[in-house]
Amino acid sequence: MMMASEQPFCTFPAQTFTRRKNGESKKLTFSAFSVGVEFYRLLKQDSATVIPNVSNWDLLNIVIALYHVCLPDIGVENLRSTVCAKGAKTILLLRDYQEVLKEYQNNLWPGGPLKACSSEAGNEEEECVSKFSVVFSDPESTEEEDDSDSDQEESKRFHSSLEKFLSLLTERRLQRRQSPITMDFIGIECCIVAALTYKKSAIKSKEKIIEVSLLSTRKRYRCCGAARYMLQLLKDVSLVGFYNAIVTQADSRAIKLFESCDFSDDIILNSRFRDLDQDWTNTTTMSYFPPFSLDPAARVDTEDLEAEMTQWREKSLAAHEAQAIFMRRILQEIKILRKKVKSQKNEIQKLTADLENEKEEKKMLRKFY
């Protein structure tokens, strides 16, 4: 896996996915293979293309397009800077070109050949292209003043390649309206299923954290287990290396997905991750903690485990000391209050006795006179 290798990309074997929605007469079954890409390194060096006949820039373009269709509130430039950030890695799920071509030729895609290039069901490609074009010209997509020269240059190259890519995509759409459909008319936009971008970081406690920055699945392939499969890849210690937790900022639509993958939104549990950069707004912090395992692939470092136990012991002791001190101070406060109450009670009794004596003296004086 590229997470543990020196190469900026690698591939995984194909997997089969199946979905049958309520009311559908036929179930959707397809195969897809995974590709791990580190765009930061891939675009800065003369690397071989990850996908044959697809430039590495076009691969980045389709990833950004997929993210933007599913997360339209995030600007294109913000998506690019996240995907291309140093240390960020992306897992792509892609279908085989031949398999997709057969579906087009058999008119198995929603809407038939006229809408065959859709990135989601129905009119999804039109939605993708139009929305992507709008964001591309939006002021938010321009480079910020504090960007480095290299990042500005990369941003310019990205936008230049994006214009060419969208032009090519539109051309292929028009070609697919003709018959018969050939392999020349099938592009990477027809084969992408889902994408996940993550990075590794550390918090103040020196725990190793995997942050899931972005996760999107095309509507056509949702409920097929694609997102769960990529998250399962991310959980594999033998692929990504040792980690203490996986953390994500999930929007409201993704909470159920992450819950089904054993992520928790517990506020107390996730308070330890408040030092992580919060890149997105209106999201919920969710985390996954790997199980203790005797599997050799897990490679649990005994030194890390001992350090974690020592840290836990110190924190537990500190918490116990704080509680003990609190209880002692409460006890002292109660004693002081009880003394005050007793003193006030004695004073009241004394004043009551004095008042009674005064009343008796008044009675005696009245009888005398």
C-alpha positions in Angstrom: 0.0 0.0 0.0 1.3 3.4 -0.9 0.8 4.6 2.7 3.8 2.5 3.8 5.8 2.7 0.6 8.0 5.2 -1.2 5.8 5.3 -4.3 3.2 8.1 -4.6 0.6 5.6 -5.7 -0.4 1.9 -5.5 -3.3 -0.3 -6.4 -5.5 -2.9 -4.7 -7.3 -6.0 -6.1 -10.8 -5.6 -7.4 -13.8 -6.1 -5.2 -17.5 -6.9 -6.0 -20.2 -4.6 -4.8 -24.0 -5.2 -4.9 -27.0 -3.1 -4.2 -30.8 -3.7 -4.4 -33.0 -0.7 -3.6 -36.6 -1.0 -2.6 -38.8 -1.0 -5.8 -36.0 -1.8 -8.1 -36.5 -4.8 -10.3 -32.8 -5.5 -10.9 -30.0 -5.3 -8.4 -26.8 -3.4 -9.3 -23.7 -5.5 -9.2 -20.3 -4.2 -10.3 -16.6 -4.7 -9.6 -14.1 -1.9 -8.7 -10.5 -1.7 -7.8 -8.9 0.8 -5.3 -6.0 3.1 -6.0 -4.0 4.9 -3.3 -2.6 8.3 -4.4 -0.5 11.0 -2.8 -1.2 13.9 -5.0 1.3 16.2 -3.3 4.2 14.0 -4.4 2.6 12.7 -7.6 2.2 16.2 -9.2 5.6 17.5 -8.1 7.6 14.8 -9.8 7.6 13.1 -13.2 5.7 10.1 -12.0 4.1 7.5 -14.3 0.4 7.9 -14.8 -1.7 6.1 -12.2 -4.4 5.1 -14.7 -3.3 4.3 -18.3 -4.2 7.1 -20.8 -5.4 9.4 -18.0 -3.1 12.2 -16.9 -2.4 12.7 -13.2 -3.9 16.1 -13.4 -7.2 14.8 -14.9 -7.2 12.2 -12.1 -7.1 15.1 -9.6 -9.7 17.0 -11.6 -12.3 14.1 -11.3 -11.6 13.7 -7.6 -12.3 17.4 -7.0 -15.4 17.2 -9.2 -16.7 14.2 -7.2 -16.1 16.0 -3.9 -17.7 19.2 -5.2 -20.8 17.5 -6.4 -21.3 15.8 -3.1 -20.1 18.8 -1.0 -21.1 21.9 -3.0 -20.7 24.3 -0.1 -16.9 23.8 -0.2 -15.0 25.8 -2.8 -12.9 24.2 -5.5 -9.7 25.8 -4.3 -10.3 24.6 -0.7 -10.9 21.1 -2.0 -7.7 21.2 -4.1 -5.6 22.5 -1.2 -7.0 19.7 1.0 -6.4 16.9 -1.5 -3.0 18.2 -2.5 -1.8 19.1 1.0 1.6 17.7 2.2 1.0 14.3 3.8 -2.6 14.0 2.5 -3.4 10.7 0.8 -6.5 9.8 -1.3 -8.1 6.4 -1.9 -10.0 6.1 -5.2 -12.5 3.4 -6.1 -12.6 2.9 -9.9 -14.5 0.6 -12.2 -12.9 -1.2 -15.2 -13.4 0.6 -18.5 -14.5 -2.5 -20.4 -17.2 -3.2 -17.8 -18.5 0.3 -18.0 -18.5 0.3 -21.8 -20.6 -2.9 -21.8 -23.2 -1.2 -19.6 -23.3 1.8 -21.9 -23.7 -0.4 -24.9 -26.5 -2.4 -23.2 -28.2 0.9 -22.2 -28.0 -0.1 -18.5 -27.1 3.4 -17.2 -30.0 5.6 -15.9 -31.4 7.7 -18.7 -29.7 5.7 -21.5 -26.9 6.8 -23.7 -28.0 10.5 -23.8 -27.1 10.8 -20.1 -24.5 8.1 -19.9 -21.7 10.4 -18.6 -23.6 11.3 -15.5 -21.6 11.3 -12.2 -24.7 10.4 -10.3 -28.1 9.0 -11.2 -30.2 10.6 -13.8 -29.0 14.1 -14.7 -26.0 13.9 -12.3 -23.3 14.7 -14.9 -25.1 17.8 -16.0 -25.3 18.8 -12.3 -21.6 18.1 -11.9 -20.5 20.1 -14.9 -22.7 23.1 -14.3 -21.9 23.3 -10.6 -18.2 22.8 -11.1 -18.2 25.5 -13.8 -20.0 27.9 -11.4 -17.5 27.3 -8.6 -14.6 27.5 -11.0 -15.4 31.1 -11.7 -16.4 32.0 -8.1 -14.1 34.5 -6.3 -13.5 31.9 -3.6 -11.6 29.8 -6.1 -8.8 32.4 -6.6 -5.5 32.0 -4.9 -5.2 33.6 -1.4 -2.5 36.3 -0.8 -0.6 34.2 1.8 -0.1 31.2 -0.5 3.5 30.3 -1.3 4.8 30.9 -4.8 4.9 27.1 -5.5 1.3 26.7 -4.2 0.1 29.5 -6.4 1.9 28.0 -9.4 0.3 24.6 -8.7 -3.1 26.3 -8.3 -2.7 27.9 -11.7 -1.7 24.6 -13.3 -4.7 23.0 -11.7 -7.2 25.5 -13.0 -5.6 25.4 -16.4 -5.9 21.6 -16.5 -9.4 21.8 -15.2 -10.6 24.0 -18.1 -9.2 21.5 -20.6 -10.6 18.6 -18.7 -14.2 20.0 -18.6 -13.9 20.7 -22.3 -12.9 17.1 -23.0 -15.7 15.9 -20.7 -18.3 17.9 -22.6 -16.9 16.6 -25.9 -17.2 13.0 -24.7 -20.7 13.6 -23.6 -21.6 14.7 -27.1 -19.8 11.7 -28.6 -21.8 9.3 -26.4 -25.0 10.5 -27.9 -24.0 8.9 -31.1 -24.2 5.2 -31.7 -22.4 2.9 -31.4 -20.5 3.9 -28.2 -16.8 2.9 -28.3 -14.0 2.9 -25.8 -12.8 6.2 -27.0 -16.0 7.8 -25.6 -15.4 6.4 -22.1 -13.5 8.7 -19.7 -12.3 8.5 -16.1 -15.5 10.4 -15.2 -17.5 7.4 -16.1 -15.5 5.0 -14.0 -15.0 6.7 -10.6 -17.1 5.3 -7.8 -15.9 7.0 -4.6 -13.0 8.8 -3.0 -11.6 9.2 0.5 -8.9 11.7 1.5 -7.0 11.4 4.8 -3.8 12.5 6.6 -1.9 11.4 9.6 -1.2 13.8 12.5 -0.4 13.8 16.2 -2.1 15.5 19.1 -0.4 17.0 22.3 -0.6 13.6 24.0 1.7 12.3 21.1 -1.1 9.9 20.0 -1.0 9.1 16.3 -4.3 10.1 14.6 -5.7 9.5 11.1 -7.9 12.4 10.0 -10.5 11.6 7.4 -10.8 15.0 5.6 -13.1 14.1 2.7 -15.3 11.2 1.7 -17.8 11.1 -1.2 -19.6 8.4 -3.1 -21.6 8.9 -6.3 -25.3 8.6 -5.9 -25.5 5.8 -8.4 -23.2 3.7 -6.2 -24.5 4.6 -2.8 -25.8 1.8 -0.5 -23.4 -0.6 -2.2 -20.9 -0.6 0.6 -18.2 1.4 -1.3 -17.6 3.9 1.5 -17.6 1.2 4.2 -15.0 -0.7 2.1 -12.7 2.3 1.9 -13.1 3.0 5.7 -12.2 -0.7 6.3 -9.0 -0.3 4.2 -8.2 2.7 6.4 -8.7 0.7 9.6 -6.1 -1.9 8.5 -3.0 -1.3 10.5 -0.9 -3.4 8.1 -1.8 -0.9 5.4 -1.7 2.5 7.1 0.7 1.8 10.0 0.1 2.0 13.7 -2.5 4.6 14.9 -4.4 5.4 18.1 -7.6 6.7 16.5 -9.3 7.7 13.3 -11.1 11.0 13.5 -13.4 12.8 11.1 -15.6 15.9 10.9 -18.9 14.4 9.7 -21.7 16.5 8.2 -25.3 15.6 9.2 -25.8 13.3 6.1 -22.7 11.2 6.9 -23.3 10.6 10.7 -25.3 7.3 10.2 -22.6 6.0 7.8 -19.8 6.6 10.3 -21.9 5.2 13.2 -22.4 2.0 11.2 -18.6 1.8 10.9 -18.2 2.0 14.7 -17.4 5.7 14.9 -18.7 7.5 18.0 -19.8 11.1 18.4 -19.5 11.0 22.2 -18.6 14.6 23.3 -16.5 13.5 26.2 -14.7 10.8 24.2 -13.9 13.3 21.4 -12.8 16.2 23.7 -9.2 14.9 23.4 -9.3 15.9 19.7 -10.1 19.5 20.2 -6.5 20.5 19.3 -6.9 19.2 15.8 -7.5 21.7 13.0 -11.2 22.1 12.4 -11.3 22.7 8.7 -15.1 22.4 8.2 -18.1 24.1 9.8 -21.4 22.6 10.8 -19.9 19.2 11.4 -19.8 16.6 14.2 -16.5 15.2 15.5 -16.6 11.4 15.3 -13.8 8.9 16.2 -12.9 5.3 15.9 -10.6 3.4 18.2 -9.0 0.2 17.0 -9.5 -3.0 19.1 -6.7 -4.6 21.0 -5.5 -7.4 18.8 -3.0 -10.3 18.9 -2.8 -10.3 15.1 0.9 -9.9 14.1 -0.2 -7.6 11.3 -1.3 -5.1 14.0 2.3 -4.7 15.3 1.4 -3.1 18.6 4.5 -1.4 19.8 5.2 -2.4 23.5 7.0 0.8 24.2 4.1 2.8 22.9 1.7 0.6 25.0 3.8 1.1 28.1 3.9 4.8 27.6 0.2 4.9 27.1 -0.3 2.9 30.3 2.0 5.3 32.2 0.1 8.2 30.8 -3.2 6.6 31.8 -1.9 5.9 35.3 -0.7 9.5 35.7 -4.0 10.9 34.5 -6.0 8.5 36.7 -3.9 9.5 39.7 -4.3 13.2 38.9 -8.0 12.7 38.6 -8.2 10.8 41.9 -6.1 13.4 43.7 -8.3 16.2 42.3 -11.4 14.4 43.6 -9.8 13.7 47.0 -8.8 17.3 47.4 -12.3 18.4 46.4 -13.9 16.2 48.9 -11.5 17.3 51.7 -12.3 20.9 50.9 -16.0 20.2 50.9 -15.6 18.5 54.3 -13.8 21.5 55.8 -16.4 23.8 54.4 -19.2 21.7 56.0 -17.4 21.8 59.4 -17.1 25.6 59.2 -20.7 26.0 58.2 -21.8 23.6 61.1 -19.8 25.7 63.6 -21.4 28.9 62.3 -24.9 27.3 62.5 -24.2 26.1 66.1 -22.8 29.5 67.1 -25.9 31.2 65.6 -28.2 28.7 67.3 -26.5 29.5 70.7 -26.8 33.2 70.1 -30.5 32.8 69.2 -31.1 30.8 72.4 -29.3 33.5 74.5 -31.3 36.3 72.9 -34.5 34.4 73.5 -33.6 33.9 77.2 -32.8 37.6 77.6 -36.1 38.5 76.0 -38.0 36.2 78.4 -36.1 37.8 81.4 -37.1 41.3 80.1 -40.7 40.2 79.9 -40.7 38.9 83.5 -39.1 42.1 84.8 -41.8 44.2 83.1 -44.5 42.1 84.7 -42.9 42.6 88.2 -42.7 46.3 87.7 -46.4 46.5 86.7 -47.5 44.7 89.8 -45.3 46.9 92.1 -46.8 50.1 90.7 
